[in-house]
Amino acid sequence: MKEIRIEQFFMLVMISLIVALFVSYLYLTFYRNRATGSQIHRSFPLLGVSITTIFICIQFSLPLSLGLLGALSIVRFRTPIKEPEEIGFIMLVIATSICCATFNLVFLGILLVVTYIGLLFIKKGPRFLKGRLNDGILLITLPTVEYKSNGDRLMNYLESKFPKGKTESIIENQDESVISYSFTDLEKNTMLEVQNELKELAGGIRSNIFFNRIGET
C-alpha cells in the first residue's frame, strides 16, 4: 500500500476491465462464435481484472512472486482450447493486463491499436490471409433425372450467385443426387431468394443451408 494508492489501484483495475471488454468485442467481431467454440470471450473481463490485480500485488514483493510461481506450477486446465484463435486472445488479455499492472498505459494503447489494425487487415486484406474458411454449406437434393438434364444450368447458377463458393462434393445415386456447395457472404435477405430460384431451375429440388458459425447469416 506504500507503493500504490487506492485510487490508482481502482483506476488500473477499471482500465483493465474496459480493455478486456474491448478484447471481447474484437473476438466477437473478427472471430464469431462457431458451433464448436467455447465462447471463451465471456471470461475475458474476469481474466483481465484478476491478472492485473495479481501482478500489482506481486511486483512489489519477491516472496509473493516466488510463491505465485510455485502455485501456478501445479495448475492444469482440463478443458481443451477448441479454437486456435482463442490462444491468441488469451495472450492478448494477459499482455494488456500486465501493461495495466505495470503502469505502461502508452504501451497498452499501442498494443490495442496495432492489434485492431492487424485483425482488420486479416479480415479485409488479401484472401490468402483468410485461408479456405467458408460461411456455410448449401446442400441441394434433386432427382437424378433432373440432375442429368439440368445439371449444367444448376452449376452455372451457383457459380454466378456465389462467385467465392466452391463445389465440395457431388453424390449421384440411382434415384437422387446431392450437391454440396460451400459459400461465403450470404446475406440474410437472399436465403429465401436462392431457395426459390433453385426450385425454378429443376423440378423436385430441395435445398438446405447450414452455417458454420452460430448466428452467421
C-alpha positions in Angstrom: 0.0 0.0 0.0 3.0 2.3 0.4 3.9 1.8 -3.3 0.4 2.3 -4.8 -2.6 4.3 -3.6 -6.2 3.0 -3.5 -7.4 5.4 -6.2 -4.5 4.3 -8.5 -5.3 0.7 -7.9 -9.0 1.3 -8.7 -8.2 3.2 -11.8 -5.9 0.4 -13.1 -8.4 -2.3 -12.4 -11.2 -0.3 -14.2 -8.9 0.3 -17.2 -8.1 -3.4 -17.3 -11.9 -4.2 -17.2 -12.6 -1.8 -20.1 -9.8 -3.2 -22.1 -10.9 -6.8 -21.5 -14.4 -5.8 -22.7 -12.9 -4.3 -25.8 -10.9 -7.5 -26.5 -14.2 -9.4 -26.1 -15.7 -7.1 -28.7 -12.7 -7.8 -31.0 -13.2 -11.6 -30.6 -16.9 -11.4 -31.4 -16.3 -9.1 -34.4 -13.4 -10.9 -36.1 -13.9 -14.5 -34.9 -17.6 -15.1 -34.5 -18.8 -17.9 -32.3 -18.5 -21.3 -34.1 -20.6 -24.4 -33.4 -17.6 -26.0 -31.7 -16.4 -22.8 -29.9 -16.3 -22.5 -26.1 -17.4 -18.8 -26.1 -14.2 -18.0 -24.2 -14.7 -14.3 -24.6 -17.1 -14.4 -21.6 -14.1 -15.0 -19.4 -12.0 -12.1 -20.6 -13.3 -9.5 -18.1 -12.6 -11.8 -15.2 -9.2 -12.7 -16.6 -8.2 -9.1 -17.2 -9.2 -7.9 -13.7 -7.6 -11.0 -12.0 -4.3 -10.8 -13.8 -4.0 -7.1 -13.3 -4.6 -7.5 -9.5 -2.2 -10.4 -9.3 0.6 -8.5 -11.0 0.0 -5.4 -8.9 0.3 -7.4 -5.7 3.4 -9.4 -6.6 5.5 -6.8 -8.4 6.5 -5.2 -5.1 7.3 -8.4 -3.3 9.8 -11.0 -4.2 8.5 -13.7 -1.8 5.0 -13.3 -3.3 6.4 -13.6 -6.8 8.2 -16.9 -5.9 5.1 -18.2 -4.1 2.9 -17.5 -7.1 5.4 -19.2 -9.4 5.2 -22.4 -7.2 1.4 -22.2 -7.0 0.9 -21.9 -10.8 3.2 -24.8 -11.5 0.5 -27.2 -10.1 -2.4 -25.7 -12.0 -3.7 -27.5 -15.0 -6.5 -26.6 -17.4 -8.7 -29.6 -18.0 -10.9 -28.0 -20.7 -9.1 -28.0 -24.0 -8.9 -24.9 -26.2 -11.2 -25.7 -29.1 -10.4 -22.9 -31.4 -6.8 -21.9 -32.3 -7.6 -18.1 -32.2 -8.5 -18.5 -28.5 -4.8 -18.8 -27.6 -4.0 -15.5 -29.2 -6.8 -13.7 -27.5 -5.9 -15.1 -24.1 -2.4 -13.9 -24.6 -3.7 -10.5 -25.6 -5.7 -10.3 -22.4 -2.6 -11.2 -20.4 -0.5 -8.7 -22.2 -3.0 -5.9 -21.7 -3.4 -6.8 -18.0 0.4 -6.7 -17.5 0.5 -3.3 -19.2 -2.1 -2.0 -16.8 -0.4 -3.5 -13.7 2.9 -2.0 -14.6 1.5 1.5 -15.4 2.6 1.1 -19.1 -0.6 2.7 -20.4 1.2 4.1 -23.5 2.3 0.5 -24.4 -1.3 -0.6 -23.8 -2.6 1.9 -26.3 -0.1 1.0 -28.9 -0.8 -2.7 -28.4 -4.6 -2.3 -28.9 -4.1 -0.1 -32.0 -1.7 -2.5 -33.6 -4.0 -5.5 -32.7 -7.0 -3.8 -34.2 -5.2 -2.9 -37.4 -3.8 -6.4 -37.7 -7.2 -8.0 -37.3 -8.8 -5.6 -39.7 -6.1 -6.3 -42.3 -6.7 -10.1 -41.9 -10.4 -9.6 -42.4 -10.4 -7.1 -45.2 -7.0 -7.9 -46.7 -5.9 -10.4 -49.3 -7.8 -13.7 -49.5 -4.7 -15.8 -48.8 -4.6 -14.5 -45.3 -8.1 -15.9 -44.5 -7.4 -19.4 -45.6 -10.2 -21.5 -47.0 -12.8 -20.6 -44.4 -16.4 -20.5 -45.6 -19.6 -19.3 -44.0 -21.6 -22.4 -44.6 -22.8 -25.2 -46.9 -25.7 -25.3 -49.4 -27.0 -28.8 -49.7 -29.1 -29.5 -52.8 -31.1 -32.7 -53.3 -32.8 -33.4 -56.6 -33.9 -36.4 -58.7 -31.0 -37.9 -60.7 -33.0 -37.5 -63.9 -33.3 -33.7 -63.2 -29.6 -33.5 -62.4 -28.6 -35.1 -65.7 -30.8 -32.8 -67.7 -30.3 -29.5 -65.7 -27.0 -30.1 -64.0 -25.1 -27.6 -66.2 -27.7 -24.8 -65.6 -27.6 -25.5 -61.8 -23.8 -25.3 -61.6 -23.7 -22.2 -63.6 -26.3 -20.6 -61.4 -24.3 -21.5 -58.2 -21.1 -20.1 -59.7 -22.8 -16.8 -60.6 -24.7 -16.5 -57.3 -21.7 -17.4 -55.2 -18.5 -16.3 -57.0 -16.4 -17.1 -53.9 -18.0 -20.5 -53.4 -16.8 -24.0 -54.3 -18.3 -27.3 -55.1 -17.4 -29.6 -52.2 -19.0 -32.9 -53.4 -21.5 -34.4 -55.8 -23.1 -37.7 -54.9 -25.2 -39.3 -57.6 -27.5 -42.2 -56.7 -30.0 -44.2 -58.8 -32.9 -42.0 -57.6 -31.5 -38.8 -56.1 -28.3 -36.7 -56.5 -26.9 -34.5 -53.8 -24.7 -31.4 -54.4 -22.7 -29.9 -51.5 -21.6 -26.3 -52.3 -19.7 -24.0 -49.9 -20.4 -20.3 -49.8 -19.3 -17.0 -48.3 -21.0 -13.7 -47.7 -24.6 -14.9 -48.0 -26.9 -12.1 -46.9 -30.0 -12.9 -44.8 -32.4 -11.4 -47.3 -31.1 -13.6 -50.1 -31.6 -17.0 -48.5 -35.2 -17.4 -49.5 -34.5 -15.9 -52.9 -31.8 -18.6 -53.5 -34.1 -21.4 -52.5 -37.0 -20.1 -54.7 -34.7 -19.7 -57.7 -33.3 -23.2 -57.3 -36.9 -24.6 -57.4 -37.4 -22.8 -60.8 -34.3 -24.4 -62.2 -35.2 -28.0 -61.7 -38.3 -29.9 -60.5 -38.4 -31.8 -57.2 -35.3 -29.9 -55.9 -34.8 -29.5 -52.2 -32.2 -27.2 -50.6 -30.9 -26.8 -47.1 -28.5 -24.2 -45.8 -26.1 -24.9 -43.0 -23.9 -22.2 -41.3 -20.5 -23.0 -39.8 -20.9 -20.3 -37.2 -23.6 -19.6 -34.7 -25.6 -16.6 -35.7 -23.9 -16.4 -39.1 -26.5 -15.1 -41.7 
